[in-house]
Amino acid sequence: MGLFGHARMPPLGGATGWLNSEPLGPAELRGHVVLVNFWTWTCINWLRQEPYVRAWWQAYRGEGLLVVGVHTPEFSFEHDVEGVRRATRERAIDHPVAIDNDYAVWRAFANRYWPALYFVDREGVIRASHFGEGDDERSERTIQRLLGVERELVSVEGSGIEAQADWAHLRTPETYLGSDRAERLRRNWTLTGEWTTGGERVSLDRAGGAIAVRFEARDAHLVMAAAAGEPIPFRVLLDGEPPGASHGVDVDADGNGVLGDGRLYGLVRQRDAVRQRTAEITFLAPGAQAYAFTFG
């Protein structure tokens, strides 16, 4: 929980659009405790934090809390406003969201992380910050302190893709596939078939190509998009076999899934003892774009 001393909250005027609200300026923010939440819809760390932000908004809005989400895209396809709108609907986000496609708000806060929380008092001064997921009890206590309330903390339990990571067994870090950020030492993934490597992604040129990743974690996710916007069937094998009970939320027990909207896809959730596994994802049509593996 970082401290900002007496730095004032930067204006939100650089936002390129708003969801769930008219544009918010100093007059609309005045008198509120403001929680600014930087996010991007493919970020697994934000997805696991979001149940808490939703719960705080519901629990404290009547006490004067105003949550302002700032959607700043990480990958190029996340500039799509309809995609942000879809993500807010799927995640039941009804607080104001600033669209930050030009990164102006991001730069104004000198922010570097997804997710990031900034806690602003009623005078517009940033009193604390938190980067990444976790430490949710301290974050809620900070909200209570700024509001001048003290009561039991909200009860939160994420489900599906929002479920908290199995930290005790998480051994594999986030893995980017594009050339700009790909891990070059001890690489844990391979491609088969005809692929083109770009700065932020790998793109499948011919049907039948596959990505295999070796990981040690309960969950394996892959950020993907379809180049032409047409659905692309894919199949996941876990150590060479259908995943069965260890399938993720976007795959059935036989390993079948469909790549549609650009987003994070849940491929594997181990339901027995977590151990090192190899997942192979084969795409039955060209045009699949893969950006990053994340684990939980």
C-alpha positions as CSV (number, residue, x, y, z in Angstrom):
1,M,0.0,0.0,0.0
2,G,2.0,3.0,-1.3
3,L,1.5,6.4,0.2
4,F,1.2,9.6,-1.9
5,G,1.5,12.3,0.8
6,H,-0.4,15.3,-0.5
7,A,-0.5,14.7,-4.2
8,R,-3.8,15.8,-5.7
9,M,-5.8,13.4,-8.0
10,P,-5.1,14.3,-11.6
11,P,-8.0,15.2,-13.8
12,L,-9.8,12.6,-15.9
13,G,-10.2,14.9,-18.9
14,G,-8.0,12.8,-21.1
15,A,-10.5,10.0,-21.2
16,T,-11.7,9.3,-24.8
17,G,-15.2,8.2,-23.6
18,W,-17.3,7.1,-20.6
19,L,-19.5,4.1,-19.8
20,N,-22.2,4.2,-17.1
21,S,-21.8,7.9,-16.6
22,E,-21.4,11.3,-18.1
23,P,-17.8,12.6,-18.0
24,L,-16.7,13.2,-14.4
25,G,-14.8,16.4,-13.6
26,P,-13.8,18.1,-10.4
27,A,-17.4,19.3,-9.7
28,E,-18.8,15.7,-9.9
29,L,-16.0,14.2,-7.8
30,R,-16.1,16.9,-5.1
31,G,-17.1,15.6,-1.7
32,H,-16.7,12.0,-2.5
33,V,-14.1,9.5,-1.4
34,V,-12.9,8.2,-4.8
35,L,-11.4,4.8,-5.6
36,V,-9.7,4.9,-9.0
37,N,-9.2,1.4,-10.5
38,F,-7.0,1.0,-13.5
39,W,-7.9,-2.2,-15.4
40,T,-7.9,-3.9,-18.8
41,W,-10.3,-6.7,-19.6
42,T,-7.8,-9.5,-20.4
43,C,-5.8,-9.1,-17.1
44,I,-6.2,-12.1,-14.8
45,N,-5.0,-10.1,-11.8
46,W,-7.7,-7.6,-12.4
47,L,-10.3,-10.3,-13.0
48,R,-9.5,-11.8,-9.6
49,Q,-9.6,-8.4,-7.9
50,E,-12.8,-7.2,-9.5
51,P,-15.2,-9.1,-7.2
52,Y,-13.8,-7.0,-4.3
53,V,-14.1,-3.7,-6.2
54,R,-17.8,-4.6,-7.1
55,A,-18.5,-5.4,-3.5
56,W,-16.9,-2.2,-2.1
57,W,-18.9,-0.1,-4.6
58,Q,-22.2,-1.8,-3.5
59,A,-21.3,-1.7,0.2
60,Y,-20.0,1.9,0.5
61,R,-21.6,4.0,-2.3
62,G,-24.3,5.1,0.2
63,E,-21.5,6.3,2.5
64,G,-20.0,8.6,-0.2
65,L,-17.7,6.2,-2.1
66,L,-17.4,6.8,-5.8
67,V,-15.6,4.0,-7.8
68,V,-14.1,5.2,-11.1
69,G,-12.8,2.5,-13.3
70,V,-10.2,3.5,-15.9
71,H,-9.9,1.0,-18.8
72,T,-6.4,1.4,-20.3
73,P,-5.7,-1.3,-22.9
74,E,-2.7,-3.6,-22.8
75,F,-3.2,-5.3,-26.2
76,S,-4.2,-3.6,-29.4
77,F,-7.7,-5.3,-29.6
78,E,-8.6,-3.9,-26.2
79,H,-9.0,-0.5,-27.8
80,D,-12.4,-1.7,-29.0
81,V,-15.0,0.2,-27.0
82,E,-17.6,-2.4,-27.6
83,G,-15.2,-4.9,-26.1
84,V,-15.0,-2.7,-23.0
85,R,-18.8,-2.4,-22.9
86,R,-19.1,-6.2,-23.2
87,A,-16.6,-6.7,-20.3
88,T,-18.5,-4.3,-18.0
89,R,-21.7,-6.2,-18.8
90,E,-20.2,-9.6,-18.2
91,R,-18.6,-8.5,-15.0
92,A,-21.7,-6.7,-13.7
93,I,-19.8,-3.4,-13.5
94,D,-22.2,-0.5,-13.1
95,H,-19.9,2.2,-11.6
96,P,-18.5,4.9,-14.0
97,V,-15.8,3.7,-16.4
98,A,-13.4,6.1,-18.2
99,I,-12.2,4.8,-21.6
100,D,-8.5,5.7,-21.7
101,N,-7.6,4.6,-25.2
102,D,-5.0,7.4,-25.6
103,Y,-3.3,6.5,-22.2
104,A,-3.8,10.1,-21.1
105,V,-5.2,9.2,-17.7
106,W,-2.6,6.5,-17.3
107,R,0.2,9.0,-17.9
108,A,-1.4,11.7,-15.7
109,F,-1.3,9.2,-12.7
110,A,2.2,8.0,-13.8
111,N,0.7,4.6,-13.5
112,R,2.5,1.4,-14.5
113,Y,0.3,-1.5,-13.4
114,W,-2.8,-3.5,-14.1
115,P,-4.7,-3.5,-11.8
116,A,-3.9,-0.4,-9.8
117,L,-6.0,1.2,-7.0
118,Y,-5.7,4.9,-6.0
119,F,-7.6,6.0,-2.8
120,V,-8.6,9.7,-2.9
121,D,-10.0,11.6,0.1
122,R,-13.0,14.0,0.0
123,E,-10.6,16.9,-0.7
124,G,-9.2,15.3,-3.8
125,V,-5.9,14.2,-2.3
126,I,-4.5,10.7,-3.1
127,R,-3.9,9.1,0.3
128,A,-2.8,5.6,-0.7
129,S,-2.4,3.3,-3.6
130,H,-2.1,-0.5,-4.2
131,F,-0.7,-2.2,-7.3
132,G,-1.6,-5.7,-8.3
133,E,-4.2,-8.0,-6.7
134,G,-4.3,-9.1,-3.1
135,D,-4.1,-7.2,0.2
136,D,-7.9,-6.7,-0.1
137,E,-8.5,-6.3,3.7
138,R,-6.1,-3.4,3.9
139,S,-7.7,-1.8,0.8
140,E,-11.1,-2.0,2.4
141,R,-9.9,-0.6,5.7
142,T,-8.4,2.3,3.8
143,I,-11.8,3.0,2.2
144,Q,-13.4,2.8,5.6
145,R,-10.9,5.2,7.1
146,L,-11.4,7.8,4.4
147,L,-15.2,7.5,4.7
148,G,-15.0,7.7,8.5
149,V,-16.9,4.4,9.0
150,E,-15.9,1.2,10.8
151,R,-17.7,-2.1,10.4
152,E,-17.3,-5.7,9.4
153,L,-15.5,-6.3,6.1
154,V,-17.6,-7.4,3.1
155,S,-17.6,-11.1,2.3
156,V,-16.3,-11.9,-1.2
157,E,-15.7,-15.1,-3.1
158,G,-14.9,-15.0,-6.8
159,S,-16.1,-17.9,-9.0
160,G,-15.1,-19.1,-12.4
161,I,-12.4,-17.0,-14.0
162,E,-12.6,-14.6,-11.1
163,A,-11.7,-17.3,-8.5
164,Q,-8.6,-16.5,-6.4
165,A,-5.4,-18.2,-7.5
166,D,-4.1,-21.3,-5.7
167,W,-1.0,-19.4,-4.5
168,A,0.5,-22.4,-2.7
169,H,0.9,-24.3,-5.9
170,L,1.4,-21.4,-8.4
171,R,5.0,-21.9,-9.8
172,T,4.7,-20.6,-13.4
173,P,4.7,-16.8,-14.2
174,E,2.7,-15.0,-16.8
175,T,4.2,-15.8,-20.2
176,Y,4.0,-13.5,-23.2
177,L,4.2,-14.9,-26.7
178,G,4.9,-11.9,-28.9
179,S,8.5,-11.0,-29.7
180,D,8.4,-7.7,-27.7
181,R,8.0,-9.4,-24.4
182,A,8.6,-13.1,-24.9
183,E,10.7,-14.8,-22.3
184,R,13.9,-15.9,-24.0
185,L,15.4,-18.0,-21.2
186,R,14.0,-21.4,-20.2
187,R,11.1,-20.9,-22.6
188,N,8.1,-23.1,-21.5
189,W,6.1,-23.1,-24.7
190,T,6.4,-24.3,-28.3
191,L,4.6,-23.8,-31.6
192,T,3.8,-26.4,-34.3
193,G,2.4,-25.6,-37.7
194,E,2.6,-22.3,-39.6
195,W,2.6,-19.2,-37.4
196,T,3.7,-15.6,-37.8
197,T,5.4,-14.0,-34.8
198,G,4.6,-10.3,-34.2
199,G,5.5,-7.9,-31.5
200,E,2.5,-8.6,-29.2
201,R,1.2,-12.0,-30.4
202,V,1.7,-15.1,-32.5
203,S,-0.9,-15.6,-35.4
204,L,-1.8,-18.9,-37.0
205,D,-1.5,-18.9,-40.8
206,R,-2.9,-22.4,-41.5
207,A,-5.4,-24.7,-39.8
208,G,-4.0,-27.4,-37.5
209,G,-1.4,-25.3,-35.8
210,A,-0.9,-25.8,-32.0
211,I,0.7,-24.2,-29.0
212,A,2.0,-26.3,-26.2
213,V,2.8,-24.9,-22.8
214,R,4.4,-26.6,-19.7
215,F,3.2,-25.2,-16.4
216,E,2.8,-25.8,-12.7
217,A,-0.4,-24.2,-11.4
218,R,-4.0,-25.1,-10.8
219,D,-5.3,-22.9,-13.7
220,A,-4.0,-22.2,-17.2
221,H,-5.5,-19.3,-19.2
222,L,-4.6,-17.9,-22.6
223,V,-5.4,-14.4,-24.0
224,M,-6.6,-14.9,-27.5
225,A,-8.4,-13.2,-30.4
226,A,-9.6,-14.1,-33.9
227,A,-8.1,-12.1,-36.7
228,A,-11.3,-12.1,-38.9
229,G,-13.8,-12.1,-36.1
230,E,-15.1,-15.5,-37.2
231,P,-15.4,-18.3,-34.5
232,I,-12.4,-20.7,-34.5
233,P,-12.9,-24.1,-32.9
234,F,-10.0,-25.4,-30.8
235,R,-9.1,-28.4,-28.8
236,V,-7.1,-28.7,-25.5
237,L,-5.2,-31.8,-24.5
238,L,-3.7,-32.1,-21.1
239,D,-0.6,-34.4,-21.1
240,G,-1.8,-35.8,-24.4
241,E,-5.3,-36.6,-23.2
242,P,-8.7,-34.8,-23.0
243,P,-8.8,-32.8,-19.8
244,G,-11.9,-34.5,-18.3
245,A,-12.7,-33.0,-14.9
246,S,-9.6,-30.7,-15.2
247,H,-11.2,-28.6,-18.0
248,G,-11.3,-24.8,-17.7
249,V,-14.4,-22.7,-17.9
250,D,-14.1,-22.2,-21.7
251,V,-13.4,-25.9,-22.5
252,D,-15.6,-29.0,-22.1
253,A,-14.4,-32.3,-20.7
254,D,-13.3,-33.5,-24.1
255,G,-11.2,-30.4,-24.5
256,N,-13.4,-28.6,-27.1
257,G,-13.7,-24.8,-27.1
258,V,-14.5,-22.0,-29.5
259,L,-12.4,-18.8,-29.9
260,G,-14.7,-15.9,-30.5
261,D,-14.3,-12.5,-28.8
262,G,-10.8,-11.3,-27.9
263,R,-10.4,-12.1,-24.2
264,L,-8.8,-14.3,-21.6
265,Y,-9.9,-18.0,-22.0
266,G,-9.9,-20.5,-19.1
267,L,-8.3,-23.7,-20.5
268,V,-7.4,-25.8,-17.5
269,R,-8.5,-26.0,-13.8
270,Q,-6.9,-29.0,-12.1
271,R,-9.3,-30.5,-9.6
272,D,-6.9,-33.1,-8.2
273,A,-3.4,-32.6,-6.8
274,V,-1.7,-29.8,-8.7
275,R,1.4,-30.9,-10.5
276,Q,3.4,-29.9,-13.6
277,R,1.4,-30.5,-16.7
278,T,1.6,-29.8,-20.5
279,A,-1.4,-28.3,-22.2
280,E,-1.6,-28.3,-26.0
281,I,-4.1,-26.1,-27.8
282,T,-4.8,-27.0,-31.5
283,F,-6.8,-24.7,-33.7
284,L,-9.0,-26.1,-36.4
285,A,-9.0,-22.9,-38.6
286,P,-6.5,-20.2,-39.3
287,G,-6.6,-16.7,-37.9
288,A,-6.1,-17.5,-34.2
289,Q,-4.0,-14.9,-32.4
290,A,-2.4,-15.8,-29.0
291,Y,-1.0,-13.1,-26.8
292,A,-0.2,-14.4,-23.3
293,F,-0.5,-17.4,-20.9
294,T,-1.5,-16.6,-17.4
295,F,-1.8,-19.0,-14.4
296,G,-3.7,-19.3,-11.1
